[in-house]
């Protein structure tokens, strides 16, 4: 399923890692490493030291940890993600990126709405709060994520379409 971006941005939602900008690749890489197990955490910490300003590296790592801990505790369903080196992007991964991008753009209400697709109501505030801290650290270190929004078409009638998920 393809969803168009805002008229200013053009194009479509990314489906491949190669379609992401540097900041988005960093977020997906960190997400995948964290969920892949604790053996990846030292590598994650080293990469954050490299990618973030000194004062923000540990804050960003704690924010990511808090967000993903909240996600594991309050997930609405099984969260689908790809292996760390997979070139594909899944819907849950794109949603995660979209929440961070919305927060960087000051669209906290949109971020909260998207978070409800991943997290049960009782976990949304903490999840979004942690991702807001991560978004601030990303911005402070020059990693800006594009905020893609759905183009409004008044003539389009929305229809429910089944999602297909591919796990690698």
ZANUTOR-275272 format. One record per residue: residue number from 1; residue in three letters; x, y, z negated of N, C-alpha, C, O, CB in turn. Coordinates in steps of 0.05 Angstrom, whole numbers, always signed. Atoms other than C-alpha are relative to their C-alpha. Last residue first. Glycine has a CB too. Example, Ala and Ser with C-alpha at 12.3 -4.5 7.8 and 13.67 -1.06 7.14 Angstrom:
BEGIN
{site 2,"Ser",{-16,-24,+1},{+273,-21,-143},{-15,+22,-14},{-5,+44,-18},{+9,+9,+29}},
{site 1,"Ala",{+18,-24,+0},{+246,-90,-156},{+18,+24,+0},{+39,+24,-13},{-20,+1,-25}},
This chain:
BEGIN
{site 168,"Unk",{-26,+11,-9},{+252,-221,-145},{+16,-9,-24},{+38,-20,-20},{+16,+21,+17}},
{site 167,"Unk",{-20,+1,+21},{+179,-209,-162},{+25,-13,+12},{+23,-35,+24},{-10,-15,-25}},
{site 166,"Unk",{-21,+19,-8},{+131,-187,-108},{+21,+2,-22},{+32,+23,-28},{+11,+7,+28}},
{site 165,"Unk",{-25,-4,+14},{+66,-155,-129},{+20,-21,+9},{+12,-45,+12},{-3,-1,-30}},
{site 164,"Unk",{-15,+24,-2},{+4,-147,-86},{+27,+6,-13},{+40,+26,-7},{+3,-11,+29}},
{site 163,"Unk",{-28,-4,-1},{-45,-94,-106},{+14,-27,+2},{+5,-47,-10},{+10,+14,-26}},
{site 162,"Unk",{-16,+17,+18},{-117,-103,-88},{+30,+6,+3},{+39,+11,+25},{-6,-30,+6}},
{site 161,"Unk",{-15,+19,-16},{-150,-43,-55},{+16,-18,-20},{+27,-7,-39},{+19,+14,+20}},
{site 160,"Unk",{-18,+16,+16},{-205,-2,-86},{+14,-20,+18},{+1,-34,+34},{-16,-15,-23}},
{site 159,"Unk",{+10,+27,+2},{-233,+48,-38},{+20,-16,-16},{+44,-11,-14},{-4,-13,+28}},
{site 158,"Unk",{-17,+19,+14},{-225,+123,-41},{-13,-27,-1},{-37,-29,-7},{+8,+10,-28}},
{site 157,"Unk",{+16,+14,+20},{-265,+162,+11},{+18,-22,-12},{+27,-40,+2},{-27,-12,+11}},
{site 156,"Unk",{-7,+28,+6},{-221,+210,+49},{-17,-11,-22},{-21,+2,-43},{+30,-2,-7}},
{site 155,"Unk",{+16,+18,-17},{-253,+273,+77},{+5,-29,-5},{-8,-46,+6},{+7,+6,+29}},
{site 154,"Unk",{+29,+0,+7},{-230,+317,+19},{-17,-18,+17},{-39,-26,+9},{-10,+28,+2}},
{site 153,"Unk",{+14,+0,-25},{-157,+297,+29},{-30,-2,-6},{-40,-23,-13},{+9,-24,+19}},
{site 152,"Unk",{+29,-2,+2},{-112,+313,-29},{-12,+2,+28},{-5,+18,+44},{-9,+25,-17}},
{site 151,"Unk",{+12,-21,-17},{-41,+289,-21},{-30,-1,-3},{-43,-22,-2},{+8,-3,+29}},
{site 150,"Unk",{+17,+10,-22},{-18,+245,-78},{-13,+24,+14},{-23,+42,+2},{-22,-19,-11}},
{site 149,"Unk",{+28,+0,+7},{+38,+275,-119},{-16,-10,+24},{-7,-8,+47},{-10,+28,-9}},
{site 148,"Unk",{+17,+6,-22},{+112,+262,-116},{-29,-1,-9},{-35,-15,-29},{+8,-27,+14}},
{site 147,"Unk",{+27,+6,+11},{+154,+296,-169},{-19,-3,+25},{-27,+16,+37},{-11,+23,-19}},
{site 146,"Unk",{+22,-13,-14},{+225,+292,-144},{-27,-9,-11},{-31,-33,-15},{+2,-6,+31}},
{site 145,"Unk",{+16,+19,-14},{+274,+272,-199},{-22,+14,+16},{-35,+32,+4},{-12,-22,-18}},
{site 144,"Unk",{+28,-8,-3},{+327,+321,-222},{-14,-20,+18},{-5,-27,+39},{-3,+28,+12}},
{site 143,"Unk",{+14,+22,-13},{+392,+294,-248},{-29,+6,+1},{-45,-1,-16},{+6,-27,-15}},
{site 142,"Unk",{+3,-4,-29},{+433,+357,-262},{-13,-23,+15},{-10,-25,+40},{+27,+4,+11}},
{site 141,"Unk",{-24,+11,-13},{+458,+338,-332},{-2,+1,+31},{+14,-11,+45},{+5,-28,-9}},
{site 140,"Unk",{-24,-14,+10},{+408,+381,-368},{+26,-9,+12},{+45,+6,+12},{+1,-4,-30}},
{site 139,"Unk",{+0,-27,-11},{+352,+355,-324},{+25,+15,-9},{+38,+28,+8},{-25,+15,-9}},
{site 138,"Unk",{-6,+3,-29},{+369,+282,-342},{+2,+28,+13},{+20,+33,+28},{-23,-16,+14}},
{site 137,"Unk",{-29,+7,-2},{+373,+300,-416},{+7,-3,+30},{+29,+7,+38},{+6,-26,-14}},
{site 136,"Unk",{-16,-24,+7},{+305,+335,-412},{+30,-5,+3},{+44,+12,+13},{-6,+9,-28}},
{site 135,"Unk",{+3,-19,-23},{+274,+275,-375},{+16,+26,-5},{+29,+36,+13},{-30,+7,+4}},
{site 134,"Unk",{-17,+10,-22},{+301,+227,-428},{+0,+20,+23},{+20,+26,+35},{-8,-28,+9}},
{site 133,"Unk",{-27,-4,+9},{+269,+269,-483},{+20,-9,+21},{+40,+5,+27},{+6,-14,-27}},
{site 132,"Unk",{-4,-29,-2},{+204,+270,-444},{+28,+7,-9},{+41,+24,+3},{-21,+15,-17}},
{site 131,"Unk",{-7,-5,-28},{+210,+194,-436},{+4,+30,+5},{+19,+38,+22},{-22,-11,+19}},
{site 130,"Unk",{-27,+10,-4},{+212,+187,-512},{+9,+6,+29},{+32,+14,+34},{+2,-30,-6}},
{site 129,"Unk",{-19,-17,+15},{+151,+231,-520},{+29,-8,+5},{+46,+9,+8},{-7,-1,-29}},
{site 128,"Unk",{-3,-25,-16},{+114,+194,-464},{+20,+19,-14},{+35,+32,-1},{-27,+14,+4}},
{site 127,"Unk",{-13,+7,-25},{+125,+127,-499},{+6,+25,+16},{+28,+29,+26},{-19,-19,+16}},
{site 126,"Unk",{-28,+5,+5},{+109,+156,-568},{+15,-6,+25},{+38,+2,+29},{+3,-23,-20}},
{site 125,"Unk",{-13,-24,+10},{+44,+187,-544},{+30,-4,-5},{+46,+12,+3},{-14,+10,-25}},
{site 124,"Unk",{-5,-20,-20},{+23,+128,-501},{+16,+24,-10},{+35,+32,+2},{-26,+9,+12}},
{site 123,"Unk",{-28,-3,-4},{+30,+73,-553},{+8,+22,+19},{+31,+28,+23},{+11,-25,+11}},
{site 122,"Unk",{-14,-6,+26},{-39,+74,-584},{+30,+4,+4},{+43,+15,-14},{-5,-22,-19}},
{site 121,"Unk",{+5,-27,+11},{-72,+80,-515},{+17,+6,-25},{+27,+28,-27},{-30,+3,-6}},
{site 120,"Unk",{+26,-3,+14},{-41,+16,-487},{-2,+27,-14},{+19,+39,-20},{-5,-23,-21}},
{site 119,"Unk",{+0,+3,+29},{+19,+25,-442},{-28,+4,-11},{-44,+20,-1},{+19,+22,-13}},
{site 118,"Unk",{-20,+19,+10},{+33,+15,-368},{-4,-7,-29},{+1,-29,-37},{+27,+12,+4}},
{site 117,"Unk",{+0,+23,-18},{-27,+46,-332},{+19,-21,-11},{+16,-45,-5},{+8,+9,+29}},
{site 116,"Unk",{+22,+18,+8},{-37,+92,-392},{-3,-24,+19},{-16,-43,+12},{-26,+16,+0}},
{site 115,"Unk",{-10,+18,+22},{+31,+122,-377},{-21,-20,-8},{-15,-42,-16},{+10,+16,-24}},
{site 114,"Unk",{-15,+22,-13},{+4,+150,-311},{+9,-20,-21},{+9,-44,-16},{+24,+11,+15}},
{site 113,"Unk",{+19,+16,-15},{-48,+192,-349},{+14,-24,+13},{+3,-46,+13},{-14,+17,+21}},
{site 112,"Unk",{+16,+15,+19},{+4,+216,-399},{-20,-18,+14},{-25,-41,+5},{-15,+18,-19}},
{site 111,"Unk",{-18,+21,+11},{+51,+237,-343},{-16,-18,-20},{-13,-43,-19},{+24,+12,-14}},
{site 110,"Unk",{-2,+21,-20},{-6,+274,-309},{+18,-23,-9},{+11,-46,-4},{+12,+12,+27}},
{site 109,"Unk",{+26,+13,-1},{-20,+312,-373},{+0,-22,+21},{-11,-44,+16},{-22,+21,+6}},
{site 108,"Unk",{+3,+19,+22},{+54,+327,-383},{-27,-15,+1},{-28,-39,-6},{+3,+14,-26}},
{site 107,"Unk",{+27,+11,-4},{+62,+359,-314},{-5,-22,-21},{-9,-45,-15},{-4,-12,+28}},
{site 106,"Unk",{+18,-14,+18},{+121,+404,-332},{-29,-11,+2},{-47,+3,-7},{+0,+29,+5}},
{site 105,"Unk",{+14,-21,-14},{+162,+383,-272},{-20,+15,-17},{-34,+32,-7},{-14,-12,+24}},
{site 104,"Unk",{-20,-20,-8},{+212,+343,-313},{-13,+24,+14},{-3,+46,+12},{+20,-13,+19}},
{site 103,"Unk",{-9,-14,+24},{+153,+308,-346},{+21,+21,+7},{+20,+43,-4},{+12,-20,-20}},
{site 102,"Unk",{+22,-18,+8},{+123,+290,-278},{+8,+16,-25},{+3,+40,-26},{-26,-16,-6}},
{site 101,"Unk",{+0,-22,-19},{+190,+262,-254},{-22,+20,-8},{-18,+45,-7},{-5,-10,+28}},
{site 100,"Unk",{-23,-16,+6},{+196,+218,-316},{+0,+25,+17},{+5,+47,+8},{+26,-16,+3}},
{site 99,"Unk",{+5,-12,+26},{+125,+192,-307},{+23,+19,-7},{+19,+42,-16},{-3,-21,-22}},
{site 98,"Unk",{+19,-22,-4},{+137,+181,-233},{-6,+14,-26},{-11,+38,-26},{-26,-11,+12}},
{site 97,"Unk",{-14,-23,-12},{+200,+140,-246},{-19,+24,+2},{-11,+47,-4},{+10,-7,+28}},
{site 96,"Unk",{-20,-10,+20},{+162,+94,-293},{+14,+25,+10},{+16,+45,-4},{+20,-23,-7}},
{site 95,"Unk",{+15,-14,+20},{+105,+88,-242},{+18,+12,-22},{+15,+35,-30},{-21,-19,-13}},
{site 94,"Unk",{+7,-26,-12},{+154,+71,-187},{-16,+16,-20},{-12,+41,-22},{-15,-4,+26}},
{site 93,"Unk",{-25,-16,+0},{+183,+16,-232},{-6,+27,+11},{+4,+47,+1},{+21,-15,+17}},
{site 92,"Unk",{-5,-8,+27},{+113,-11,-247},{+25,+18,-2},{+26,+37,-17},{+3,-24,-19}},
{site 91,"Unk",{+20,-21,+8},{+95,-11,-173},{+6,+10,-28},{+3,+34,-33},{-28,-11,+2}},
{site 90,"Unk",{+27,+9,+7},{+158,-50,-155},{-17,+23,-9},{-8,+45,-15},{+1,-22,-21}},
{site 89,"Unk",{+12,-13,+22},{+220,-26,-119},{-28,-11,-4},{-43,-15,+15},{-1,+31,+4}},
{site 88,"Unk",{+29,-6,+0},{+262,-69,-74},{-8,+16,-25},{+6,+15,-45},{-16,-26,+2}},
{site 87,"Unk",{+5,-24,-15},{+338,-67,-65},{-29,+9,+0},{-35,+32,+7},{+9,-4,+29}},
{site 86,"Unk",{+20,+4,-21},{+351,-118,-120},{-5,+27,+14},{-6,+48,+1},{-26,-11,-11}},
{site 85,"Unk",{-12,-7,-26},{+416,-107,-159},{-20,-2,+23},{-11,+0,+46},{+24,-16,+5}},
{site 84,"Unk",{-15,-25,-1},{+385,-103,-229},{+11,+8,+28},{+11,+32,+34},{+23,-2,-18}},
{site 83,"Unk",{-27,+5,+11},{+332,-157,-218},{+17,+26,+4},{+11,+42,+22},{+13,-24,+14}},
{site 82,"Unk",{-18,+15,-17},{+263,-129,-203},{+27,-4,-14},{+34,+11,-33},{+4,+14,+27}},
{site 81,"Unk",{-24,-15,-9},{+209,-107,-250},{+17,-19,+16},{+13,-43,+16},{+15,+11,-25}},
{site 80,"Unk",{-15,+13,-21},{+138,-128,-268},{+23,+18,+8},{+20,+42,+13},{-18,-5,+25}},
{site 79,"Unk",{-12,-20,-16},{+109,-107,-335},{+18,-14,+21},{+35,-30,+13},{+16,+21,-17}},
{site 78,"Unk",{-28,+7,-6},{+64,-161,-364},{+11,+21,+20},{-1,+26,+41},{+3,-28,+12}},
{site 77,"Unk",{-2,+26,-14},{+1,-127,-388},{+29,-6,+4},{+47,+9,-6},{-15,+2,+28}},
{site 76,"Unk",{+28,+9,-5},{-22,-66,-427},{-1,-27,+13},{-21,-41,+11},{-13,+21,+19}},
{site 75,"Unk",{+7,+4,-28},{+48,-58,-455},{-28,-10,+3},{-37,-27,-12},{+20,-20,+13}},
{site 74,"Unk",{+27,-9,-6},{+49,-32,-526},{-8,-5,+29},{-28,+7,+38},{-3,+29,-7}},
{site 73,"Unk",{+19,+4,+22},{+109,-65,-559},{-29,+5,+8},{-47,-7,-3},{+8,+18,-23}},
{site 72,"Unk",{+2,+28,+6},{+151,-74,-496},{-20,-6,-22},{-33,-27,-23},{+28,-11,-8}},
{site 71,"Unk",{+12,+14,-23},{+136,-4,-472},{-3,-29,-7},{-24,-41,-1},{+16,+4,+25}},
{site 70,"Unk",{+29,-6,+0},{+151,+26,-540},{-15,-15,+22},{-37,-25,+18},{-4,+29,+2}},
{site 69,"Unk",{+10,+15,+23},{+219,-9,-540},{-30,+4,-3},{-45,-15,-8},{+15,+9,-26}},
{site 68,"Unk",{+3,+28,-9},{+228,+17,-469},{-7,-18,-24},{-21,-38,-20},{+26,-10,+12}},
{site 67,"Unk",{+21,+3,-20},{+214,+89,-489},{-4,-30,+6},{-27,-39,+7},{+7,+16,+25}},
{site 66,"Unk",{+25,-5,+13},{+256,+86,-553},{-24,-4,+19},{-44,-16,+12},{-2,+28,-12}},
{site 65,"Unk",{+5,+22,+18},{+315,+55,-517},{-27,+3,-14},{-42,-17,-16},{+22,-2,-21}},
{site 64,"Unk",{+7,+23,-17},{+311,+106,-461},{-7,-24,-17},{-26,-38,-12},{+23,-7,+19}},
{site 63,"Unk",{+27,-5,-12},{+308,+162,-512},{-8,-23,+18},{-31,-32,+16},{+0,+26,+16}},
{site 62,"Unk",{+20,+4,+21},{+367,+133,-551},{-29,+4,+10},{-47,-11,+3},{+5,+19,-24}},
{site 61,"Unk",{+1,+29,+5},{+408,+128,-487},{-20,-7,-22},{-35,-27,-20},{+28,-10,-9}},
{site 60,"Unk",{+14,+13,-22},{+390,+199,-467},{-2,-30,-5},{-23,-42,+1},{+15,+5,+26}},
{site 59,"Unk",{+28,-7,+2},{+409,+226,-536},{-16,-14,+23},{-38,-25,+18},{-4,+31,+2}},
{site 58,"Unk",{+12,+17,+22},{+474,+187,-533},{-30,+6,-4},{-45,-12,-9},{+15,+5,-26}},
{site 57,"Unk",{-2,+28,-6},{+493,+217,-465},{-13,-18,-21},{-29,-35,-14},{+29,-8,+3}},
{site 56,"Unk",{+25,+12,-7},{+467,+287,-479},{+0,-30,+5},{-21,-43,+6},{-11,+13,+25}},
{site 55,"Unk",{+20,-3,+21},{+523,+320,-517},{-26,-14,+6},{-42,-20,-13},{-6,+30,-4}},
{site 54,"Unk",{-8,+14,+25},{+576,+292,-470},{-22,+2,-22},{-28,-18,-34},{+25,+13,-11}},
{site 53,"Unk",{-18,-17,+15},{+540,+314,-407},{+5,-13,-27},{-13,-27,-37},{-10,+29,-3}},
{site 52,"Unk",{+11,-22,+16},{+508,+255,-374},{+21,+17,-12},{+44,+8,-16},{-19,-11,-22}},
{site 51,"Unk",{+20,-14,-15},{+529,+208,-317},{-12,+25,-15},{-21,+44,-2},{-23,-18,+6}},
{site 50,"Unk",{-10,-11,-26},{+595,+181,-344},{-20,+19,+13},{-12,+39,+25},{+6,-23,+18}},
{site 49,"Unk",{-23,-17,+7},{+575,+171,-417},{+10,+14,+25},{+19,+37,+25},{+22,-15,-14}},
{site 48,"Unk",{+12,-25,+10},{+508,+144,-391},{+22,+19,-8},{+19,+43,-4},{-18,-6,-24}},
{site 47,"Unk",{+10,-15,-23},{+548,+93,-349},{-14,+26,-9},{-11,+47,+4},{-20,-17,+16}},
{site 46,"Unk",{-22,-11,-15},{+588,+71,-410},{-9,+17,+24},{+2,+38,+29},{+19,-22,+10}},
{site 45,"Unk",{-11,-22,+16},{+525,+63,-452},{+24,+13,+15},{+26,+37,+15},{+10,-10,-28}},
{site 44,"Unk",{+19,-22,-1},{+492,+21,-398},{+10,+24,-15},{+9,+47,-5},{-28,-9,-12}},
{site 43,"Unk",{-3,-12,-26},{+553,-23,-392},{-18,+24,+3},{-10,+44,+15},{-6,-21,+22}},
{site 42,"Unk",{-26,-15,-1},{+552,-34,-467},{+5,+13,+27},{+16,+35,+28},{+23,-20,-7}},
{site 41,"Unk",{+0,-26,+14},{+476,-48,-464},{+28,+13,-1},{+29,+38,+2},{-9,-4,-28}},
{site 40,"Unk",{-5,-22,-19},{+479,-102,-409},{+3,+27,-15},{+10,+47,-2},{-24,+2,+19}},
{site 39,"Unk",{-27,+2,-10},{+488,-161,-457},{+7,+23,+19},{+30,+28,+25},{+4,-27,+15}},
{site 38,"Unk",{-20,-15,+16},{+426,-137,-493},{+29,-1,+10},{+45,+16,+4},{-1,-9,-28}},
{site 37,"Unk",{-12,+12,+23},{+380,-162,-438},{+21,+16,-14},{+33,+34,-1},{+10,-27,+6}},
{site 36,"Unk",{-14,+25,-7},{+352,-151,-369},{+14,-13,-24},{+22,-36,-22},{+20,+4,+22}},
{site 35,"Unk",{+19,+22,+2},{+302,-99,-394},{+13,-27,+6},{+1,-48,-1},{-23,+5,+18}},
{site 34,"Unk",{+10,+3,+28},{+358,-50,-409},{-18,-24,-2},{-15,-40,-21},{-15,+26,-8}},
{site 33,"Unk",{-21,+10,+18},{+394,-62,-343},{-10,-5,-28},{-5,-25,-40},{+25,+19,-1}},
{site 32,"Unk",{-5,+28,-6},{+331,-54,-302},{+21,-12,-18},{+19,-35,-26},{+8,-3,+29}},
{site 31,"Unk",{+24,+16,+8},{+311,+11,-336},{+5,-30,+4},{+1,-46,-14},{-24,+9,+17}},
{site 30,"Unk",{+1,+1,+29},{+382,+39,-330},{-23,-17,-10},{-20,-33,-28},{-1,+28,-13}},
{site 29,"Unk",{-23,+17,+8},{+387,+23,-256},{+0,-4,-30},{+3,-27,-40},{+27,+13,+9}},
{site 28,"Unk",{+7,+28,-6},{+317,+51,-244},{+23,-19,-9},{+17,-40,-20},{-5,-3,+30}},
{site 27,"Unk",{+22,+8,+18},{+335,+116,-281},{-8,-29,+5},{-11,-45,-14},{-25,+18,+4}},
{site 26,"Unk",{-10,+3,+27},{+402,+123,-246},{-22,-10,-19},{-16,-28,-35},{+11,+27,-10}},
{site 25,"Unk",{-15,+25,+0},{+371,+110,-178},{+12,-5,-28},{+12,-28,-37},{+23,+0,+21}},
{site 24,"Unk",{+19,+22,+1},{+319,+164,-192},{+15,-27,-1},{+7,-45,-15},{-18,+1,+25}},
{site 23,"Unk",{+13,+1,+27},{+373,+214,-209},{-19,-23,-3},{-20,-37,-23},{-14,+26,-6}},
{site 22,"Unk",{-19,+9,+20},{+413,+198,-146},{-11,-3,-28},{-6,-23,-42},{+24,+18,-1}},
{site 21,"Unk",{-22,-18,+3},{+354,+204,-99},{+18,-11,-22},{+12,-31,-35},{-9,+29,-6}},
{site 20,"Unk",{+0,-17,+24},{+312,+144,-82},{+23,+20,+1},{+44,+15,+14},{+2,-18,-24}},
{site 19,"Unk",{+17,-24,-4},{+298,+115,-13},{+0,+19,-23},{-11,+41,-21},{-29,-10,+5}},
{site 18,"Unk",{-14,-19,-18},{+357,+67,-19},{-16,+25,+6},{-5,+45,+15},{+7,-14,+26}},
{site 17,"Unk",{-19,-16,+16},{+323,+35,-79},{+14,+21,+18},{+20,+43,+9},{+20,-18,-14}},
{site 16,"Unk",{-27,+11,+1},{+267,+12,-33},{+18,+18,-16},{+14,+43,-17},{+12,-4,+29}},
{site 15,"Unk",{+4,+28,+3},{+192,+23,-34},{+27,-15,-3},{+28,-38,-9},{-16,-12,+23}},
{site 14,"Unk",{-22,+18,-6},{+192,+98,-42},{-7,-29,-5},{-21,-36,-25},{+25,+8,-16}},
{site 13,"Unk",{-12,+9,+25},{+125,+134,-40},{+23,-19,+7},{+21,-34,+26},{-21,-14,-18}},
{site 12,"Unk",{+16,+19,+16},{+113,+164,+28},{+14,-7,-26},{+38,+0,-30},{-6,-25,+17}},
{site 11,"Unk",{-9,+27,+4},{+137,+221,+72},{-19,-17,-17},{-42,-11,-19},{+27,+0,-13}},
{site 10,"Unk",{+1,+17,-23},{+124,+295,+63},{+9,-28,-6},{+19,-34,-28},{+16,+11,+23}},
{site 9,"Unk",{-22,+20,+1},{+149,+337,+4},{+0,-18,+25},{+21,-25,+35},{-3,-17,-25}},
{site 8,"Unk",{-26,-13,+0},{+108,+400,+15},{+23,-20,+2},{+43,-15,+15},{+4,+17,-26}},
{site 7,"Unk",{-5,-11,-26},{+45,+363,+35},{+28,+13,+2},{+41,+12,+23},{-21,+20,+7}},
{site 6,"Unk",{+12,-26,-3},{+47,+322,-29},{+8,+11,+28},{+28,+3,+39},{+9,+20,-22}},
{site 5,"Unk",{-10,-20,+19},{+68,+250,-21},{-16,+26,+4},{-33,+28,+22},{+30,+5,+3}},
{site 4,"Unk",{-15,-22,-11},{+28,+197,+16},{+8,+20,-23},{-6,+22,-43},{-16,+15,+21}},
{site 3,"Unk",{+13,-24,+9},{+9,+132,-16},{+17,+23,+9},{+41,+23,+6},{-3,+0,-32}},
{site 2,"Unk",{-16,-25,-2},{+28,+68,+19},{-17,+23,-9},{-40,+26,-1},{+10,+4,+29}},
{site 1,"Unk",{+17,-24,+0},{+0,+0,+0},{+18,+25,+0},{+37,+26,-16},{-19,+0,-24}},
